[in-house]
Amino acid sequence: MGLNNEVLRAYFLKAYASVPDKLREDIIAIIDDSPYSWNAAFVEVNGKTQLGDKIIRKLEEIGMFKQG
């Protein structure tokens, strides 16, 4: 089983903070055939929306939040 949403949210926010401004428009996830940039994902994740939860689950699935 994966990590809980609060832990994933914290990992995402930490990662987002380290992304240079120029790269924040880059696409990081595609959810239901719609692309989301770092900035768009931040709005959803920080707002704790259902879409934000889908985004962090997708990022976990592709291995963005490696532990260790």
N, C-alpha and C positions, 0 to 999 in steps of 0.2 A: 504494500500500500504506500502511496505517496505521502508527501508532507502536507500538513494542513495549510489552508489558505493564508493564514496570518504569517506563517513562516515564509511561504512563497512570496507573499507581498513584500515582506522585509527584504528578502533576497533581491527581488526585482528593483525596489527603490534604491538599494545599495548599488546595484549594477547601473541603474539609470544615472545616478549621481556621478559615476565615473566615465560616462559616455561624453565625448567632446560635443559641444553644441552643433558643430557642422555635421555630425553623424546622426543626430537625433531625428532627422527626417527619413532615415533609412528604414525600410520595411523589416520588421523582426518577426512578424507572425501573420498567418492568413487564417482567419476564422470564418467559417461559413462562406467561403469564396470571396471574402473582403480582406484586403491587406491593411495592416496596422503598423504605423511607424512607432519609434520609441516614444515620441511625443503623444501620439494618440493613445498608445497603450498606457502611458503614465496617467493621463486623464481618467481612463477607465479603472485602472488598478488603484490609484490613489482615492478615487471616488467609491471604491468597493462595490462596483456594479457587477451584475451577472456577466456581462461581457468581459470585464476585468478579470473575473474568476476564470473564464474560459481561456483568456490570454495567458495567465500565469500557469494554468494547467498545461497548455500547449508548450510553453517554454520549458516547463519541467520535463515534459514528454520528450522533447528534442535534446535534453541534456544541458540546458543552459545553467542550471543550478547544481553544479557538481560540488559535492562535499569533500572536505579533506584538504 
